[in-house]
């Protein structure tokens, strides 16, 4: 983890962004290239959960690149193509791209939302593939915690009641920064869509200003038990302190892996949000040969042997997302405005150093110490699970 990356503050200033060299490359036969070796190297910046060469369970794209490179494919009779992968958190990668800190041939974030944000910021990506591998954002929840608050069978959980219990202070949630984490951003935009009372139509920017929404969102931030730059760090904290959280927002693939760990066998998942299908995109500076190479690589990654390998690593889609928790894909303007709702009261906190996975601790385990914008909405919690319904039905202010 780069030392400039914190759980509390977005990395929007170019001078605070890390150097691309601080993130290693994986997948090449020659790293660095051996003298006398001639290859056409194609660099892809990828989300960490599928390209972390340090962890076998999270390096599917690295394995795909290594197998693709063994084919020694050539574009227009040129030298063999060698794909290398640089693992950077999706949101951080988008910020570095927008700031001109790197110019890879391709970019594969965990989800489409980061491409929409780049387009909004004036860097239009060109889609090479809309899906390299299927994934979904989920809330991983301890079954025993759900039973303890007498909420009925865990098999019937859906998104809104879980959020309702977090708001009521009955569930301790581990979350990740929506400026850097795909899971964090997907939770943010789904929550706002649900609070606006939608079931199919898109969320609008005007609705984000409704007092009913902003008050509840402030309350949710107070209730969050811990925030990390990325969800794998939340998982590491959960493993080291099993009682720290009752639930953590993560990807389905990571849920599937965590459920196999001792002490986490009772987890259930609550899927929600937009598809997290790891698109692959090129940029205006990507050459024609590089685009051809990316296209061939995408075809190879989509082949049945590589998809079978992905399924072995836990990738895939759960039984389905309820329509009430499946918003349409928002555009970059809306996503950018939604991010601004995420409060940053701890921007001056000490920075995370090295590979530490320390979560920012919040007073009393209650989440971010925020001042609500307006009247304290705690009194609205008396009706329990009807809170979201009342909020959705309330007229806009």
C-alpha positions as a printed Julia matrix, in Angstrom:
397×3 Matrix{Float64}:
   0.0     0.0     0.0
   1.39    3.35   -0.96
   2.08    5.61    2.04
  -0.1     8.4     0.68
  -3.2     6.2     0.71
  -5.44    6.73    3.73
  -8.92    5.58    4.57
 -10.13    9.06    5.33
  -9.11   11.3     2.45
  -9.61   11.17   -1.33
  -6.45   11.45   -3.39
  -7.47   14.21   -5.73
  -4.34   16.41   -5.7
  -1.8    15.24   -8.25
   1.1    15.96   -5.93
  -0.3    13.54   -3.35
  -0.67   10.66   -5.76
   1.94    7.9    -5.6
   4.48    7.15   -8.3
   3.39    4.36  -10.59
   6.74    2.61   -9.98
   5.69    1.96   -6.38
   3.27   -0.67   -7.69
   5.06   -3.77   -9.08
   4.45   -5.39  -12.44
   3.41   -9.05  -12.69
   3.01  -11.57  -15.45
   5.93  -10.91  -17.77
   8.59  -13.44  -18.76
  11.29  -10.78  -18.42
  10.94   -8.39  -15.49
  12.91   -6.32  -16.24
  13.45   -7.32  -19.83
  16.61   -9.31  -20.37
  19.26   -7.8   -22.64
  18.67   -8.87  -26.19
  15.03   -9.78  -25.55
  12.58   -8.15  -27.93
   8.91   -8.2   -27.03
   5.95   -5.89  -27.45
   5.12   -5.21  -23.83
   1.48   -4.35  -23.12
   0.83   -2.93  -19.66
  -2.6    -3.26  -18.05
  -3.45   -1.5   -14.79
  -5.88   -3.75  -12.95
  -7.94   -3.81   -9.78
  -6.07   -5.47   -6.93
  -8.47   -8.29   -6.14
  -7.72   -9.99   -9.47
  -4.1    -8.95  -10.05
  -2.22   -9.14   -6.75
   0.75  -11.34   -7.59
   1.6   -11.73   -3.9
  -1.57  -13.68   -3.13
  -2.55  -16.75   -5.21
  -6.24  -16.33   -4.46
  -6.2   -12.79   -5.89
  -4.03  -13.12   -8.99
  -6.37  -14.55  -11.63
  -5.46  -11.88  -14.19
  -1.75  -12.42  -13.55
  -2.16  -16.15  -14.22
  -4.12  -15.36  -17.39
  -1.35  -13.01  -18.54
   1.35  -15.63  -17.93
  -0.56  -18.24  -19.92
  -1.3   -15.77  -22.7
   2.38  -14.84  -22.9
   3.31  -18.49  -23.41
   1.46  -18.33  -26.73
   3.99  -15.75  -28.02
   1.37  -14.08  -30.18
   2.5   -11.52  -32.73
   0.64   -8.5   -34.06
   1.16   -7.83  -37.79
   4.34   -9.9   -37.83
   5.95   -7.92  -35.03
   7.75   -9.23  -31.92
   5.96  -11.54  -29.46
   3.37   -9.83  -27.3
   3.98   -9.82  -23.55
   1.17   -8.66  -21.25
   2.19   -7.34  -17.84
  -0.22   -6.37  -15.08
   0.13   -3.64  -12.48
  -2.2    -4.0    -9.48
  -3.56   -0.66   -8.24
  -6.87   -0.12   -6.41
  -9.49    0.78   -9.01
 -10.28    4.25   -7.72
  -6.68    5.17   -7.1
  -5.82    3.98  -10.61
  -8.57    6.19  -12.05
  -7.21    9.2   -10.16
  -3.66    8.53  -11.36
  -4.87    8.2   -14.94
  -6.88   11.42  -14.78
  -3.88   13.24  -13.3
  -1.53   12.01  -16.04
   0.61   10.02  -13.59
   0.69    6.96  -15.85
  -0.16    5.92  -19.41
  -0.72    2.17  -19.59
  -2.06    0.56  -22.74
  -5.11   -0.76  -20.88
  -7.09   -0.35  -17.67
  -9.27   -3.0   -16.03
 -11.01   -1.66  -12.93
 -13.35   -3.91  -10.97
 -16.4    -2.12  -12.35
 -17.76    0.22  -15.0
 -18.2     3.13  -12.6
 -14.52    4.13  -12.77
 -14.68    4.36  -16.57
 -17.71    6.63  -16.2
 -15.8     8.83  -13.75
 -12.83    9.06  -16.13
 -15.15   10.06  -18.97
 -16.66   12.75  -16.74
 -13.16   14.02  -15.95
 -12.3    14.43  -19.62
 -10.4    11.19  -20.28
 -12.66    9.1   -22.52
 -11.8     5.38  -22.38
 -12.49    3.08  -25.33
 -14.08   -0.2   -24.29
 -12.17   -3.29  -25.42
 -14.31   -5.73  -23.44
 -17.26   -5.08  -21.13
 -16.45   -8.17  -19.05
 -13.28  -10.09  -18.36
 -14.69  -11.91  -15.33
 -18.0   -11.76  -13.48
 -18.24  -10.49   -9.92
 -20.76   -8.79   -7.64
 -20.57   -6.55   -4.58
 -22.0    -8.14   -1.42
 -22.38   -7.51    2.26
 -20.79  -10.48    4.04
 -22.81  -10.91    7.23
 -22.46  -13.22   10.22
 -25.56  -15.38   10.42
 -25.4   -15.41   14.22
 -25.46  -11.59   14.35
 -28.63  -11.52   12.25
 -30.3   -14.1    14.48
 -29.23  -12.23   17.61
 -31.22   -9.17   16.6
 -34.24  -11.42   15.9
 -34.53  -10.52   12.25
 -35.71  -13.92   11.03
 -34.04  -16.5     8.78
 -30.71  -15.41    7.33
 -31.7   -16.95    4.0
 -34.24  -14.15    3.47
 -31.96  -11.16    4.05
 -31.92   -8.34    1.55
 -30.13   -5.02    1.28
 -32.58   -2.55    2.83
 -33.16   -4.39    6.15
 -29.41   -4.82    6.63
 -28.82   -1.1     6.1
 -31.71   -0.41    8.44
 -30.07   -2.42   11.23
 -26.75   -0.66   10.64
 -28.52    2.68   10.99
 -30.15    1.45   14.19
 -26.75    0.56   15.62
 -27.46   -3.18   15.73
 -24.82   -4.27   13.19
 -21.15   -3.23   13.06
 -20.15   -2.63    9.44
 -16.67   -2.61    7.93
 -16.54   -0.3     4.92
 -14.01    0.93    2.34
 -13.33    4.38    0.92
 -15.54    5.13   -2.12
 -12.77    7.24   -3.67
 -10.46    4.21   -3.93
 -12.61    1.09   -3.52
 -15.1    -0.31   -6.02
 -17.03   -2.06   -3.26
 -17.18    1.21   -1.31
 -18.38    3.18   -4.33
 -20.98    0.56   -5.26
 -22.36    0.53   -1.71
 -22.5     4.33   -1.71
 -24.41    4.7    -4.96
 -26.77    1.78   -4.19
 -27.55    3.16   -0.75
 -28.37    6.61   -2.14
 -30.56    5.06   -4.85
 -32.46    3.02   -2.24
 -32.85    6.03    0.07
 -34.33    7.96   -2.87
 -37.04    5.32   -3.13
 -36.27    4.0    -6.61
 -36.81    0.54   -7.98
 -35.84    1.0   -11.64
 -35.35    4.61  -12.68
 -31.9     6.24  -12.26
 -30.93    8.41   -9.34
 -30.66   12.13  -10.11
 -28.22   14.69   -8.78
 -31.07   16.81   -7.39
 -32.17   13.94   -5.17
 -28.78   13.86   -3.47
 -29.64   17.23   -1.91
 -32.81   15.99   -0.2
 -32.47   16.55    3.58
 -34.01   13.16    4.28
 -31.19   11.5     2.35
 -28.31   13.6     3.66
 -29.38   13.18    7.29
 -29.58    9.41    7.02
 -26.32    9.26    5.15
 -24.6    11.27    7.87
 -26.04    8.87   10.43
 -24.78    5.87    8.48
 -21.26    7.26    8.5
 -21.45    7.61   12.26
 -22.55    3.98   12.54
 -19.75    2.52   10.42
 -17.38    0.61   12.71
 -14.25    1.08   10.58
 -13.17    2.35    7.17
 -10.21    1.08    5.13
  -8.77    2.24    1.8
  -9.83   -1.08    0.22
 -12.01   -3.93    1.35
  -9.2    -6.57    1.48
  -7.8    -4.52    4.35
 -11.17   -4.67    6.11
 -11.08   -8.44    5.67
  -7.61   -8.64    7.19
  -8.8    -6.67   10.21
 -11.83   -8.95   10.52
  -9.58  -11.99   10.48
  -7.31  -10.58   13.19
 -10.21   -9.22   15.29
 -13.24  -11.44   14.6
 -15.49   -9.42   16.91
 -14.62   -6.11   15.25
 -17.38   -6.38   12.64
 -20.67   -8.16   12.12
 -20.56   -7.44    8.39
 -18.12   -6.18    5.75
 -18.75   -4.85    2.22
 -16.68   -6.84   -0.28
 -16.77   -8.64   -3.63
 -18.49  -12.01   -4.03
 -15.2   -13.65   -4.99
 -13.64  -12.59   -1.67
 -16.74  -13.69    0.25
 -16.46  -17.13   -1.31
 -12.83  -17.35   -0.19
 -13.45  -15.95    3.31
 -16.31  -18.34    3.98
 -13.81  -21.21    3.75
 -11.67  -19.74    6.55
 -12.01  -21.06   10.13
 -14.37  -18.9    12.13
 -16.19  -17.55    9.09
 -18.16  -20.6     8.01
 -21.46  -19.04    9.09
 -21.25  -16.07    6.72
 -24.14  -15.26    4.42
 -23.97  -12.8     1.54
 -26.34  -10.03    0.55
 -25.64   -9.12   -3.09
 -26.44   -5.65   -4.38
 -25.37   -2.95   -6.81
 -24.27   -2.8   -10.41
 -22.33   -5.68  -12.07
 -18.63   -5.72  -11.23
 -17.44   -7.41  -14.41
 -13.89   -6.06  -14.75
 -14.16   -4.26  -18.1
 -11.02   -3.68  -20.14
 -10.49   -0.26  -21.74
  -7.92    1.54  -23.86
  -7.14    5.26  -24.05
  -6.42    7.91  -26.7
  -2.68    7.22  -26.38
  -3.06    3.45  -26.9
  -1.56    2.54  -30.27
  -3.34    0.48  -32.91
  -1.03   -2.48  -32.25
  -1.62   -2.23  -28.53
  -5.38   -2.21  -29.1
  -5.11   -5.36  -31.19
  -3.06   -6.99  -28.47
  -5.61   -6.0   -25.82
  -8.4    -7.42  -27.95
  -6.59  -10.75  -28.31
  -5.87  -10.8   -24.59
  -9.53  -10.12  -23.76
 -10.61  -12.97  -26.04
  -8.14  -15.29  -24.32
  -9.28  -14.21  -20.85
 -12.89  -14.88  -21.87
 -12.12  -18.41  -23.11
 -13.64  -21.31  -21.2
 -10.36  -22.55  -19.66
  -9.64  -19.09  -18.21
 -13.21  -18.67  -17.01
 -13.04  -22.1   -15.38
  -9.91  -20.94  -13.59
 -11.83  -17.86  -12.43
 -14.65  -19.99  -11.05
 -12.1   -22.01   -9.09
 -10.98  -18.74   -7.47
 -14.53  -17.85   -6.42
 -15.52  -15.57   -9.28
 -19.04  -15.65  -10.58
 -22.43  -14.23   -9.74
 -24.51  -15.22   -6.69
 -28.1   -16.36   -7.01
 -29.18  -12.93   -8.14
 -29.59   -9.39   -6.95
 -33.04   -8.3    -5.81
 -34.5    -5.61   -8.08
 -34.84   -3.34   -5.03
 -31.03   -3.34   -4.63
 -29.97   -3.24   -8.28
 -29.72    0.36   -9.5
 -29.03    1.28  -13.13
 -25.42    2.14  -13.91
 -24.99    5.84  -13.02
 -22.96    8.22  -15.12
 -19.74    9.88  -14.01
 -21.34   13.2   -13.06
 -23.69   11.52  -10.6
 -20.97    9.28   -9.19
 -18.71   12.27   -8.65
 -21.45   14.14   -6.79
 -22.23   11.04   -4.71
 -18.58   10.8    -3.68
 -18.69   14.34   -2.34
 -21.26   13.22    0.24
 -18.61   11.02    1.79
 -17.33   13.17    4.64
 -13.61   13.61    5.22
 -13.3    14.76    8.84
 -10.01   12.97    9.43
  -7.95   14.26    6.49
  -5.09   15.15    8.81
  -4.84   11.68   10.34
  -1.43    9.94   10.2
  -0.96    8.18    6.88
  -0.86    4.46    6.36
   2.71    3.31    5.84
   4.15    0.42    3.88
   1.95   -2.63    3.64
   0.08   -1.97    6.87
  -3.58   -2.86    6.88
  -4.55   -0.69    9.84
  -8.14    0.48    9.77
  -8.87    3.95   11.0
 -10.45    3.51   14.43
 -13.46    5.64   15.2
 -14.51    6.82   18.68
 -16.3     4.13   20.61
 -16.39    1.94   17.53
 -19.24    4.09   16.31
 -17.86    5.14   12.94
 -16.76    8.53   11.68
 -17.24   11.33   14.18
 -19.56   13.51   12.11
 -21.84   16.38   12.92
 -25.25   15.65   11.38
 -26.46   18.21    8.85
 -29.6    19.32   10.63
 -31.76   17.73   13.28
 -30.53   14.53   14.86
 -32.32   11.69   13.04
 -31.81    9.16   15.85
 -35.41    9.58   16.96
 -36.54    8.33   13.56
 -35.15    4.88   14.34
 -37.97    3.83   16.66
 -39.87    2.22   13.82
 -36.92   -0.01   12.91
 -37.2    -1.56    9.48
 -39.74    1.0     8.24
 -37.12    3.76    8.28
 -36.01    3.39    4.67
 -39.59    3.17    3.45
 -40.5     6.39    5.25
 -37.46    8.12    3.86
 -38.25    7.06    0.31
 -41.83    8.22    0.66
 -40.96   11.62    2.12
 -41.31   14.6    -0.24
 -38.14   16.33   -1.34
 -37.15   19.5     0.49
